[in-house]
Amino acid sequence: MGLSRFLGDGRVGTIALVDAPVSRSYAQKARLALFVGGAVGAALASVVLFLSGLSLWAAVPVSLLVGVVTGLALAVLVTAWPVLRVLWWWSVEITAAGLVLGPVMWLGRVTAGWLAALLLVGLAGTVLGVPKVRRWVTAWAWCVVVRHRLRLCFAQFLRSASRSQSGTLPLVLWARPTPAGERVWLWLRPGLDLSDLDGKAGKVAVACWASEVRVARASARYAALLRVDVTRRDPLTGVVLSPLAVLFADKTAGPDLGVLAGDEPVGGLDLEDVPAPVEEPVSRGRR
């Protein structure tokens, strides 16, 4: 009774991290892994034990035990895979929280608690107070957020297309910040292609809280490798001062780069002083 419920024969309810259809699907896969993995493990163990010089009567029970252990281990791994996959999706946040809170908690145990609290406040003040650090943390934080939003967006696309197969979500390979937003590389699973995203760039932009999203192939060899460019801001909207004004600045304009002098633009170039070009007559050769 307990084994059948463990393998998914009983009623599978919705748990916190995994939906019920996904849990039932992996329960069926775990039952298959139990028998197949157990049979393969027992066969390989019997061959190895028999070739090592062990008698047949002694090799058979040992190989059966190895097969049972192998099958149970594979069944447990397949059953727990949806939870392990969710933990992998949140591995960046879990690692960052461990790196920040771990030393603080350790310092609070070995020293006074107020010293650990002061360290945490100083770290937060550095992130919020230093503009360069704040921009760096914010840019990478958006990369982490975009990874989750893209998975959610693809899950909605698959659900709307009435595809109930599990494991079809794309694999998010890497995400990095760009001057305009973020750039994400995806690896599509079997059953998906670039044409499934035709006309859906606007929905992806809404899911990622961005102004624009462009999806394109990232490799000419592999059709499954896609590049997603998320645009949140226009890096070319700022005013860029040209250094050419310094070259033609009026020397009497003062030390202000010669761009403005008395609220009037100064170019430092008098076109009347430039002589007009003289056209040279073209000599024609004789025949």
N, C-alpha and C positions, 0 to 999 in steps of 0.2 A: 504494500500500500504506500509506504513511504517512498520506495524507489520509483513507482509509477507516477506519483505526484511530483517527485523531483524531476523526472524526465518529461513532464508536461501532459500526462494523461488526465490529471485533474483539471479543475477549472482554474484558468489563469486570469487573475485580476489585473487591474491597472496599478502599477507601482509608481513611485515618485520619478524615477529616471527613465523608464522604458515604457512605451505604449504596449497595450495588450496584444495586438497583432504581431508586433515584432517579437515579443516574448514567446508567443506560441510558435512562431516560425523557428526561432532558435532552439526551442525545446524539442521540436521534431528533428532538427539537425543534430542535437546532442544525443538523441536516442540512436540515430544512425551512426554517429561517431563511436558510441559505446560498443556496438557489435562489430563494426568494420575495424576500428582500432584495436579492439581486443583480439579479433581473429588474426590480424596482421602481426600484432605483437607476439602472440602465442606461437605463430608459425616461425617467425624469425628467431625467437628465443629457443625453440626446439631444435632448429637447424644449428645454431651456434653451440648449444650445449652438447648436441650429438657429435659435432665435429671436434669439440674440445676433449672428447674421450669419455664423456659421461654415458652411463648405460641408458637404454631406452626407457626402462621402468622408472628411473630417477629423473630423466629429462622431461617426461610428459607432465608430471604434476608441477614441476618448477615452471615450465613454459605456460601452463594454464594459469598459474598464479601471476606470472608476468603479464599475460594477456588481460586478465581481469584488472590489474592495477593500471595498465596502459589505457584500457577502454574507459575506466572511471575517470582517469586524469583528463582524457580528451573530452569526455562528456561534461565535466565540470568547467573546463576551459570554454567550450562552445556555449554552455548555458550562461556563463558569466560574461561572455563577450560583449553583449549590448551595454552592460554597466561599465566594463573596461573601456569601451569605445567612448562613452560619455566622459569618463575620467580623462581620457586622452584628449578630448576636445577642450577640456578645461585645464589641461596640464600647465599652460602658461600662467594662468591666474593662480593655480595651486603652488607652482614653483615660486612665483613672485611673492606670494603671501608667506611662504616658508622662509624665503631669504630675508624678508623684512621683519616678520614677527619672531622668527626663531632666535636670532641674536638678542632681540629685546627681551624675550622671555628668559633666555639664559642669563642675561645680565641682571634681570630682576631677581633671579634666584641666588646668584653668587654675591650680589651687592644689594644696596638699598633700592626699594621700589621707585623712589622719586628720581633716581639716576636713570633708570630705564625709561621712565615717562619723559624725562628731559631729553633723552636721546631720540625718542620717537617724535617729540614736538620739534626738535631741531631738524630732523630729517624732513618732516612735513613743511617746516618753514623754508628749508632750502629749495624744495620742489616748487613751492608756491611763490617764493620771493625772488629767486634768481630767474630772470626771463629766459636765458638760454636753456637752463635745466628744465624749466616748465614747458617750453616748446618741444624739447626732445621727448619728455615723458608723455605729453599730450599726443604727439605724432605717433608714437608706438602704441599708445593706448587705443587710438583709433584703428590701428592695424588689427589689434586683438578683437575689437568690436566688429569690424567688418568681416572677419572670419566667421563669427557666429551668425551674423545677419545673412551672409551668403548661404550658409547651410539651411537656415530657416526659409529663405526664399526658394531654394531648390526643393525643399520638402513640400512647400506649397504648390510648386509647379507639378511635382510628381503626384501629389494627392488630387489635384484638379484634373490630371490626365488619367485618373483611375488606374494608376499603377500601384499595386499593392506589394510588389517585390521589395524585400528588404536588402539593404546594402547597395542601393543604386545612387546614393548621394555622392557627389563628387568629392574627391580628396583634395583638401586645401594643402598645397605644398609649402607655400611661403608667402608672406606679406611684408611689404616694406613701405615706409613713407616716401612721398614724392613732394615736390614743391606745390603741386596742385591738389594733392590728397593722398591716396594710397594706390599701390599696385599689388595685385594678388595673382598668383599662379595656381591654376586648378588642373586636376587630372580627372577627366570624366571616366566614370565606370561604364561597363557594357550596358547598352540600352539608351545612352544619351549621346547627343552630338551637338554641334554648334547650331544646327538649324532649329533645335528646340528652343533657342533663345531669340529667334527672329521676332522682332516687334515687342520684346519683353524687356528691353534695356531700361525703359521708363519705370517698370515695376521693380526692377533691381535697384534703381536709384532711389525709389521711395523706401524700399526695405533697408537700404544702407544709409538713409538719412543724408543723401548727397544731392547735388544739383544735376549731375550728369554721370552716366556710366557707359563706358565703351568696352565691348567684348570682342576679342580677336584671337586668332590662332597664334600661339607663341612658338611654334615649330613647324617647319615645312615637312618634316619627316613623320611626326606623330600628330595625328588629328585629335587625340585626346588631351593634348596639352593646350590650355587656353590661358590668355592673359586678360585680366579684368582691371581697367583703369578707372578708379573712382575719383571724380572731380568734386571738390568741396569749395574751392576758391580759385580765383584767377590770379596767378602770380604776376601778370603783366599789367595790372591796373595801377601800380604805383608810379610816381613821377620819377623818371630817371634823368639826372642832369648830365648833359653832354660835356665831355672835357674839351671839345673843340672851341668852346667860347673862350677858354684861357689862351689859346693860340692866337686868336684875333682880338684880344682884349685891348682896350685903350690904356696906354701907360699912365695917363692922367686920371684914370678912373679910381685909383686907390687900390688897397689890398683886398677888394671884395670880388675877386675873380673876374672883374670886368663884365659881369652879366648885366648888372643894373647900376646906373649912375643917375641919381636924381629922379628916380621913378621912370626913367626912359631907357629903353634897351640900347645897349652900346655894342656894336659889332666890331669896331676898330678897323673896318675895311671901307675905304673910299673908292667907289668904282670909277669916279671921274679922274682919279690919278692913274688909272690903268690905261695904257695906250691901246687903241683898237688894233686888232691884228691886221697885218698887211698881206693881201693876197698876192702871191707870186705868180707871174704869168707862166703858163704851161707852154713849154717849147714843143713844137711839133716837128718831128723828123721829116726829111725829104724822102721821096720815093726813089 
